[in-house]
Amino acid sequence: MTKTHKNKYTAVNHLTIKKTMTVNELVKAMESVGVLGSKRIAAACNIMESMIKDKDCAVFLGCAGPLVPGGMKNIIIDMIENKLIDVLVTTGATLTHDMAEALGYHHFQGTAKVDDVELNKKKIDRIYDSFMPNEVYEGMEDFFEKNLAVFEKEKMNVKEFIKKIGELLPNKNKSILKAAYENNIPIFCPAIADSGIGLMIWGQIAKGKKINVDAFDDLKDILDIAWDCKKVGVIYIGGGVPKNYIQQAMQLSPKGANYGVQITTDREEFGGSSGAPLREGISWGKMEYKAQNIEVFCDATIALPLLYAALKERL
């Protein structure tokens, strides 16, 4: 029974873990706790459920951080395949890691307590406590050389360039790029040059190859999507360039986002985009005044599986 104070405050409900509890039941129980991170996880799940179930709402997912080395790839693929998102904006690094795995390479469990000089000698790249063999770049270089004629054939914007990569990747290994291509979900990557993929393309250009990718042209595409949809929901895993790219599309559209969830480990006091609370976007016109929005201050590799598992039960 819910208890209240004489001033109508609701008592904190203590979490009881049951033997057969599902993830969704756990998240709902966290909602009844009503404070701190439990409250934020539960609120985030409710907002994500609302935006996905709202037929008038286009969902924009912004992904930053080492999500593929961190084991989150299949969750993003599942969101794409189940058409739970309409637009993906991500970093060149995420697409590079995804492409590496699509080509048959792997990320490995490692440790941060390691001699990085020795890793360098062994040609192992470290992403905190996950390892990636440097040979992935050889495979990527081979891929682009093999398919060079396709990329030289016509002028493309970045979104079209990414879609073409997804089309050409082999089918044997699951990938974000391939899933987005097959399900016609656009991927925007405004900082594609800042990545292993960018280095591979620069390498081909340095050899005299003619690859013409317009870095600005697909701005009109994301602005058109933001302008034309009736409502918008935004989900930010991390922040940085993907978050800002979506935010500026909201700023230039007739309305801001109606729903928003941000998973971050950054703080707002330092003024960076990654830590900025979603309500700050109201001042820019990026978020509606009465939008449902919440920040979850948590490692994405903890919060995202918890939220998505609960969502899958509900949806």
DOVO-222982 format. One record per residue (C-alpha): residue number from 1; residue in one letter; x, z, y. Coordinates in steps of 0.001 Angstrom, whole numbers, plus 500000, padded with zeros to 6 digits. Layout:
// residues N
<site pos="NUM" code="A" x="X" z="Z" y="Y"/>
...
//
This chain:
// residues 315
<site pos="1" code="M" x="500000" z="500000" y="500000"/>
<site pos="2" code="T" x="501300" z="499115" y="503472"/>
<site pos="3" code="K" x="501966" z="502175" y="505595"/>
<site pos="4" code="T" x="501816" z="502238" y="509394"/>
<site pos="5" code="H" x="503083" z="504598" y="512090"/>
<site pos="6" code="K" x="500706" z="506164" y="514633"/>
<site pos="7" code="N" x="502032" z="503561" y="517090"/>
<site pos="8" code="K" x="501080" z="500833" y="514587"/>
<site pos="9" code="Y" x="504591" z="500091" y="513330"/>
<site pos="10" code="T" x="504626" z="498842" y="509744"/>
<site pos="11" code="A" x="506856" z="500766" y="507353"/>
<site pos="12" code="V" x="509818" z="499041" y="505714"/>
<site pos="13" code="N" x="508902" z="498224" y="502125"/>
<site pos="14" code="H" x="511706" z="498871" y="499690"/>
<site pos="15" code="L" x="512645" z="495968" y="497451"/>
<site pos="16" code="T" x="511750" z="496432" y="493794"/>
<site pos="17" code="I" x="513424" z="494065" y="491351"/>
<site pos="18" code="K" x="511344" z="493205" y="488306"/>
<site pos="19" code="K" x="512759" z="491934" y="485054"/>
<site pos="20" code="T" x="510803" z="488671" y="485043"/>
<site pos="21" code="M" x="510893" z="488037" y="488798"/>
<site pos="22" code="T" x="511108" z="484386" y="489922"/>
<site pos="23" code="V" x="513167" z="483394" y="492956"/>
<site pos="24" code="N" x="510014" z="482758" y="494968"/>
<site pos="25" code="E" x="508682" z="486200" y="494042"/>
<site pos="26" code="L" x="511989" z="487686" y="495171"/>
<site pos="27" code="V" x="511823" z="485890" y="498530"/>
<site pos="28" code="K" x="508224" z="487008" y="499040"/>
<site pos="29" code="A" x="509285" z="490576" y="498255"/>
<site pos="30" code="M" x="512084" z="490216" y="500811"/>
<site pos="31" code="E" x="509409" z="489305" y="503348"/>
<site pos="32" code="S" x="507689" z="492631" y="502736"/>
<site pos="33" code="V" x="510973" z="494431" y="503461"/>
<site pos="34" code="G" x="510401" z="493071" y="506938"/>
<site pos="35" code="V" x="513814" z="493590" y="508558"/>
<site pos="36" code="L" x="517372" z="492239" y="508740"/>
<site pos="37" code="G" x="518533" z="489363" y="506541"/>
<site pos="38" code="S" x="515670" z="489755" y="504073"/>
<site pos="39" code="K" x="513168" z="489089" y="506840"/>
<site pos="40" code="R" x="515127" z="486044" y="508035"/>
<site pos="41" code="I" x="515421" z="484491" y="504564"/>
<site pos="42" code="A" x="511691" z="484908" y="504000"/>
<site pos="43" code="A" x="510809" z="483530" y="507443"/>
<site pos="44" code="A" x="513122" z="480543" y="506930"/>
<site pos="45" code="C" x="511464" z="479735" y="503613"/>
<site pos="46" code="N" x="508001" z="479927" y="505197"/>
<site pos="47" code="I" x="509030" z="477636" y="508058"/>
<site pos="48" code="M" x="510649" z="475117" y="505707"/>
<site pos="49" code="E" x="507501" z="475133" y="503576"/>
<site pos="50" code="S" x="505348" z="474539" y="506669"/>
<site pos="51" code="M" x="507384" z="471616" y="507977"/>
<site pos="52" code="I" x="507556" z="469934" y="504564"/>
<site pos="53" code="K" x="503824" z="470328" y="503935"/>
<site pos="54" code="D" x="502927" z="469099" y="507432"/>
<site pos="55" code="K" x="502097" z="465409" y="506866"/>
<site pos="56" code="D" x="502701" z="464607" y="510533"/>
<site pos="57" code="C" x="506187" z="466111" y="510513"/>
<site pos="58" code="A" x="509471" z="464210" y="510085"/>
<site pos="59" code="V" x="512193" z="466487" y="508696"/>
<site pos="60" code="F" x="515753" z="466096" y="509966"/>
<site pos="61" code="L" x="518490" z="467745" y="507867"/>
<site pos="62" code="G" x="521867" z="468375" y="509502"/>
<site pos="63" code="C" x="524713" z="469277" y="507127"/>
<site pos="64" code="A" x="528154" z="470534" y="508117"/>
<site pos="65" code="G" x="530778" z="472500" y="506228"/>
<site pos="66" code="P" x="532214" z="472133" y="502712"/>
<site pos="67" code="L" x="528902" z="471711" y="500908"/>
<site pos="68" code="V" x="530179" z="469364" y="498189"/>
<site pos="69" code="P" x="533324" z="471386" y="497405"/>
<site pos="70" code="G" x="531005" z="474413" y="497569"/>
<site pos="71" code="G" x="528719" z="473136" y="494802"/>
<site pos="72" code="M" x="525675" z="472301" y="496948"/>
<site pos="73" code="K" x="525602" z="468530" y="496340"/>
<site pos="74" code="N" x="522778" z="468482" y="493802"/>
<site pos="75" code="I" x="520486" z="470494" y="496084"/>
<site pos="76" code="I" x="520846" z="467897" y="498832"/>
<site pos="77" code="I" x="520326" z="465111" y="496297"/>
<site pos="78" code="D" x="517184" z="466829" y="495025"/>
<site pos="79" code="M" x="515815" z="467113" y="498564"/>
<site pos="80" code="I" x="516425" z="463388" y="499034"/>
<site pos="81" code="E" x="514929" z="462347" y="495693"/>
<site pos="82" code="N" x="511831" z="464465" y="496263"/>
<site pos="83" code="K" x="511418" z="462988" y="499771"/>
<site pos="84" code="L" x="511504" z="466432" y="501362"/>
<site pos="85" code="I" x="513596" z="465113" y="504223"/>
<site pos="86" code="D" x="513273" z="461954" y="506298"/>
<site pos="87" code="V" x="516699" z="461843" y="507966"/>
<site pos="88" code="L" x="520125" z="463172" y="506984"/>
<site pos="89" code="V" x="522869" z="463689" y="509559"/>
<site pos="90" code="T" x="526188" z="464883" y="508206"/>
<site pos="91" code="T" x="529937" z="464910" y="508664"/>
<site pos="92" code="G" x="532448" z="462333" y="507500"/>
<site pos="93" code="A" x="534038" z="465055" y="505395"/>
<site pos="94" code="T" x="530816" z="465637" y="503444"/>
<site pos="95" code="L" x="530473" z="461918" y="502754"/>
<site pos="96" code="T" x="534148" z="461709" y="501771"/>
<site pos="97" code="H" x="533807" z="464543" y="499258"/>
<site pos="98" code="D" x="530570" z="463053" y="497941"/>
<site pos="99" code="M" x="532137" z="459608" y="497606"/>
<site pos="100" code="A" x="535109" z="461073" y="495743"/>
<site pos="101" code="E" x="532794" z="462609" y="493145"/>
<site pos="102" code="A" x="530766" z="459398" y="492936"/>
<site pos="103" code="L" x="534005" z="457634" y="491992"/>
<site pos="104" code="G" x="534601" z="460107" y="489162"/>
<site pos="105" code="Y" x="536822" z="462712" y="490784"/>
<site pos="106" code="H" x="536081" z="466442" y="490888"/>
<site pos="107" code="H" x="536554" z="469505" y="493027"/>
<site pos="108" code="F" x="538000" z="472486" y="491212"/>
<site pos="109" code="Q" x="537660" z="476252" y="491317"/>
<site pos="110" code="G" x="540756" z="477703" y="492928"/>
<site pos="111" code="T" x="541788" z="480671" y="495039"/>
<site pos="112" code="A" x="542663" z="481324" y="498663"/>
<site pos="113" code="K" x="545486" z="483581" y="497500"/>
<site pos="114" code="V" x="547849" z="480773" y="496671"/>
<site pos="115" code="D" x="551122" z="479278" y="497844"/>
<site pos="116" code="D" x="550036" z="476265" y="499907"/>
<site pos="117" code="V" x="553557" z="474863" y="499803"/>
<site pos="118" code="E" x="553303" z="474687" y="496015"/>
<site pos="119" code="L" x="549879" z="473043" y="496253"/>
<site pos="120" code="N" x="551325" z="470451" y="498584"/>
<site pos="121" code="K" x="554087" z="469699" y="496098"/>
<site pos="122" code="K" x="551458" z="469269" y="493386"/>
<site pos="123" code="K" x="549368" z="467032" y="495691"/>
<site pos="124" code="I" x="546434" z="469419" y="495666"/>
<site pos="125" code="D" x="544329" z="469841" y="498823"/>
<site pos="126" code="R" x="542716" z="473252" y="499435"/>
<site pos="127" code="I" x="539304" z="473889" y="500991"/>
<site pos="128" code="Y" x="539471" z="477701" y="501137"/>
<site pos="129" code="D" x="539143" z="478552" y="497424"/>
<site pos="130" code="S" x="538239" z="475107" y="496075"/>
<site pos="131" code="F" x="540850" z="472494" y="495220"/>
<site pos="132" code="M" x="540752" z="468697" y="495429"/>
<site pos="133" code="P" x="543400" z="466360" y="493993"/>
<site pos="134" code="N" x="544914" z="464164" y="496693"/>
<site pos="135" code="E" x="544548" z="461179" y="494356"/>
<site pos="136" code="V" x="540914" z="460864" y="495432"/>
<site pos="137" code="Y" x="542179" z="458872" y="498408"/>
<site pos="138" code="E" x="543799" z="456350" y="496088"/>
<site pos="139" code="G" x="540440" z="455824" y="494404"/>
<site pos="140" code="M" x="538676" z="455439" y="497742"/>
<site pos="141" code="E" x="541282" z="452950" y="498924"/>
<site pos="142" code="D" x="540761" z="450933" y="495738"/>
<site pos="143" code="F" x="537003" z="450977" y="496319"/>
<site pos="144" code="F" x="537253" z="449573" y="499832"/>
<site pos="145" code="E" x="539835" z="446966" y="498860"/>
<site pos="146" code="K" x="537633" z="445839" y="495975"/>
<site pos="147" code="N" x="534583" z="445550" y="498236"/>
<site pos="148" code="L" x="536366" z="444426" y="501372"/>
<site pos="149" code="A" x="534627" z="441048" y="501521"/>
<site pos="150" code="V" x="531255" z="442790" y="501786"/>
<site pos="151" code="F" x="532372" z="444939" y="504700"/>
<site pos="152" code="E" x="534042" z="441996" y="506454"/>
<site pos="153" code="K" x="530988" z="439807" y="506060"/>
<site pos="154" code="E" x="528795" z="441096" y="508870"/>
<site pos="155" code="K" x="528692" z="443444" y="511823"/>
<site pos="156" code="M" x="527140" z="446801" y="510952"/>
<site pos="157" code="N" x="526364" z="450051" y="512680"/>
<site pos="158" code="V" x="527464" z="453327" y="511074"/>
<site pos="159" code="K" x="524120" z="453946" y="509360"/>
<site pos="160" code="E" x="524197" z="450467" y="507806"/>
<site pos="161" code="F" x="527845" z="450918" y="506832"/>
<site pos="162" code="I" x="527018" z="454177" y="505022"/>
<site pos="163" code="K" x="524011" z="452586" y="503319"/>
<site pos="164" code="K" x="526227" z="449766" y="502050"/>
<site pos="165" code="I" x="528661" z="452283" y="500555"/>
<site pos="166" code="G" x="525743" z="453941" y="498762"/>
<site pos="167" code="E" x="524606" z="450583" y="497411"/>
<site pos="168" code="L" x="528063" z="449686" y="496077"/>
<site pos="169" code="L" x="528954" z="453018" y="494490"/>
<site pos="170" code="P" x="528691" z="453182" y="490683"/>
<site pos="171" code="N" x="525562" z="454660" y="489129"/>
<site pos="172" code="K" x="527295" z="456845" y="486538"/>
<site pos="173" code="N" x="527853" z="459858" y="488829"/>
<site pos="174" code="K" x="525183" z="461449" y="491020"/>
<site pos="175" code="S" x="525886" z="461292" y="494725"/>
<site pos="176" code="I" x="524230" z="461920" y="498069"/>
<site pos="177" code="L" x="525183" z="458421" y="499195"/>
<site pos="178" code="K" x="523608" z="456734" y="496177"/>
<site pos="179" code="A" x="520460" z="458899" y="496273"/>
<site pos="180" code="A" x="519923" z="458151" y="499972"/>
<site pos="181" code="Y" x="520351" z="454421" y="499353"/>
<site pos="182" code="E" x="517931" z="454395" y="496417"/>
<site pos="183" code="N" x="515310" z="456432" y="498272"/>
<site pos="184" code="N" x="515701" z="454680" y="501627"/>
<site pos="185" code="I" x="516675" z="457864" y="503458"/>
<site pos="186" code="P" x="518911" z="457023" y="506438"/>
<site pos="187" code="I" x="522229" z="458835" y="506747"/>
<site pos="188" code="F" x="523749" z="459151" y="510209"/>
<site pos="189" code="C" x="527376" z="460165" y="510618"/>
<site pos="190" code="P" x="528431" z="460011" y="514267"/>
<site pos="191" code="A" x="531961" z="461258" y="513473"/>
<site pos="192" code="I" x="532668" z="458934" y="510539"/>
<site pos="193" code="A" x="536174" z="458169" y="511891"/>
<site pos="194" code="D" x="536992" z="461871" y="511536"/>
<site pos="195" code="S" x="537191" z="461715" y="507737"/>
<site pos="196" code="G" x="538886" z="460302" y="504673"/>
<site pos="197" code="I" x="536473" z="457357" y="504820"/>
<site pos="198" code="G" x="537517" z="456750" y="508403"/>
<site pos="199" code="L" x="541179" z="456781" y="507389"/>
<site pos="200" code="M" x="540508" z="454259" y="504614"/>
<site pos="201" code="I" x="538799" z="451870" y="507034"/>
<site pos="202" code="W" x="541545" z="452305" y="509624"/>
<site pos="203" code="G" x="544057" z="451509" y="506879"/>
<site pos="204" code="Q" x="542316" z="448199" y="506182"/>
<site pos="205" code="I" x="542134" z="447355" y="509895"/>
<site pos="206" code="A" x="545840" z="448172" y="510241"/>
<site pos="207" code="K" x="546509" z="445557" y="507550"/>
<site pos="208" code="G" x="544774" z="442962" y="509703"/>
<site pos="209" code="K" x="541346" z="443070" y="508027"/>
<site pos="210" code="K" x="538270" z="442452" y="510171"/>
<site pos="211" code="I" x="535788" z="445308" y="509711"/>
<site pos="212" code="N" x="533310" z="445530" y="512560"/>
<site pos="213" code="V" x="531367" z="448813" y="512611"/>
<site pos="214" code="D" x="529599" z="449651" y="515878"/>
<site pos="215" code="A" x="529913" z="453371" y="516514"/>
<site pos="216" code="F" x="527089" z="453493" y="519083"/>
<site pos="217" code="D" x="524450" z="451098" y="517803"/>
<site pos="218" code="D" x="522584" z="453453" y="515459"/>
<site pos="219" code="L" x="521918" z="455916" y="518269"/>
<site pos="220" code="K" x="518854" z="453802" y="518992"/>
<site pos="221" code="D" x="517706" z="454236" y="515364"/>
<site pos="222" code="I" x="517684" z="458033" y="515372"/>
<site pos="223" code="L" x="516161" z="458056" y="518863"/>
<site pos="224" code="D" x="513396" z="455712" y="517668"/>
<site pos="225" code="I" x="512616" z="458003" y="514726"/>
<site pos="226" code="A" x="512494" z="461073" y="516987"/>
<site pos="227" code="W" x="510388" z="459214" y="519560"/>
<site pos="228" code="D" x="507833" z="457791" y="517127"/>
<site pos="229" code="C" x="507075" z="460770" y="514862"/>
<site pos="230" code="K" x="504197" z="463078" y="515748"/>
<site pos="231" code="K" x="506062" z="466276" y="514899"/>
<site pos="232" code="V" x="509634" z="467209" y="514043"/>
<site pos="233" code="G" x="511192" z="469811" y="511772"/>
<site pos="234" code="V" x="514931" z="470497" y="511870"/>
<site pos="235" code="I" x="517061" z="472197" y="509225"/>
<site pos="236" code="Y" x="520672" z="472887" y="510129"/>
<site pos="237" code="I" x="523166" z="473905" y="507469"/>
<site pos="238" code="G" x="526089" z="474864" y="509653"/>
<site pos="239" code="G" x="526188" z="473225" y="513053"/>
<site pos="240" code="G" x="528732" z="471095" y="514851"/>
<site pos="241" code="V" x="528304" z="467347" y="515290"/>
<site pos="242" code="P" x="525314" z="466899" y="512891"/>
<site pos="243" code="K" x="523321" z="469578" y="514681"/>
<site pos="244" code="N" x="524102" z="468246" y="518132"/>
<site pos="245" code="Y" x="523346" z="464642" y="517130"/>
<site pos="246" code="I" x="519855" z="465681" y="516030"/>
<site pos="247" code="Q" x="519423" z="467958" y="519036"/>
<site pos="248" code="Q" x="520194" z="465193" y="521519"/>
<site pos="249" code="A" x="517644" z="462953" y="519793"/>
<site pos="250" code="M" x="515081" z="465724" y="520361"/>
<site pos="251" code="Q" x="516192" z="466053" y="523978"/>
<site pos="252" code="L" x="515539" z="462378" y="524719"/>
<site pos="253" code="S" x="512231" z="462146" y="522842"/>
<site pos="254" code="P" x="508874" z="463053" y="524468"/>
<site pos="255" code="K" x="508713" z="466359" y="522576"/>
<site pos="256" code="G" x="511020" z="468900" y="521018"/>
<site pos="257" code="A" x="511091" z="470142" y="517441"/>
<site pos="258" code="N" x="508034" z="472019" y="516172"/>
<site pos="259" code="Y" x="509850" z="473782" y="513345"/>
<site pos="260" code="G" x="513468" z="474876" y="513005"/>
<site pos="261" code="V" x="515717" z="476669" y="510511"/>
<site pos="262" code="Q" x="519429" z="477199" y="510984"/>
<site pos="263" code="I" x="521842" z="478643" y="508419"/>
<site pos="264" code="T" x="525037" z="479654" y="510166"/>
<site pos="265" code="T" x="527930" z="482111" y="510110"/>
<site pos="266" code="D" x="528776" z="481574" y="513799"/>
<site pos="267" code="R" x="527944" z="483728" y="516804"/>
<site pos="268" code="E" x="526143" z="482703" y="519964"/>
<site pos="269" code="E" x="528261" z="484598" y="522514"/>
<site pos="270" code="F" x="531052" z="482026" y="522481"/>
<site pos="271" code="G" x="528833" z="479152" y="523572"/>
<site pos="272" code="G" x="529431" z="476772" y="520662"/>
<site pos="273" code="S" x="526686" z="474616" y="519181"/>
<site pos="274" code="S" x="527081" z="476058" y="515686"/>
<site pos="275" code="G" x="526200" z="479575" y="516823"/>
<site pos="276" code="A" x="523626" z="478656" y="519448"/>
<site pos="277" code="P" x="520179" z="480042" y="518565"/>
<site pos="278" code="L" x="517455" z="477458" y="518201"/>
<site pos="279" code="R" x="515466" z="479005" y="521047"/>
<site pos="280" code="E" x="518331" z="478017" y="523388"/>
<site pos="281" code="G" x="517243" z="474425" y="522784"/>
<site pos="282" code="I" x="513949" z="475147" y="524579"/>
<site pos="283" code="S" x="515825" z="475027" y="527882"/>
<site pos="284" code="W" x="516996" z="471490" y="527041"/>
<site pos="285" code="G" x="513653" z="470262" y="525745"/>
<site pos="286" code="K" x="515048" z="470110" y="522201"/>
<site pos="287" code="M" x="512646" z="472744" y="520857"/>
<site pos="288" code="E" x="508963" z="473223" y="521665"/>
<site pos="289" code="Y" x="508016" z="476423" y="523476"/>
<site pos="290" code="K" x="505916" z="477696" y="520587"/>
<site pos="291" code="A" x="507999" z="476240" y="517769"/>
<site pos="292" code="Q" x="508406" z="478249" y="514577"/>
<site pos="293" code="N" x="512147" z="478852" y="514328"/>
<site pos="294" code="I" x="514655" z="481243" y="512775"/>
<site pos="295" code="E" x="518378" z="481668" y="512219"/>
<site pos="296" code="V" x="519741" z="482854" y="508884"/>
<site pos="297" code="F" x="523198" z="484375" y="509306"/>
<site pos="298" code="C" x="524654" z="483759" y="505887"/>
<site pos="299" code="D" x="527089" z="481676" y="503858"/>
<site pos="300" code="A" x="525211" z="478440" y="503148"/>
<site pos="301" code="T" x="526219" z="478554" y="499479"/>
<site pos="302" code="I" x="524168" z="481768" y="499197"/>
<site pos="303" code="A" x="521224" z="481035" y="501485"/>
<site pos="304" code="L" x="520575" z="477392" y="500582"/>
<site pos="305" code="P" x="520141" z="477888" y="496792"/>
<site pos="306" code="L" x="517925" z="480919" y="497400"/>
<site pos="307" code="L" x="515723" z="479094" y="499895"/>
<site pos="308" code="Y" x="515512" z="475882" y="497920"/>
<site pos="309" code="A" x="514725" z="477585" y="494609"/>
<site pos="310" code="A" x="511837" z="479439" y="496248"/>
<site pos="311" code="L" x="510669" z="476234" y="497936"/>
<site pos="312" code="K" x="510638" z="474314" y="494658"/>
<site pos="313" code="E" x="508275" z="476910" y="493195"/>
<site pos="314" code="R" x="505950" z="476532" y="496184"/>
<site pos="315" code="L" x="506041" z="472750" y="496399"/>
//
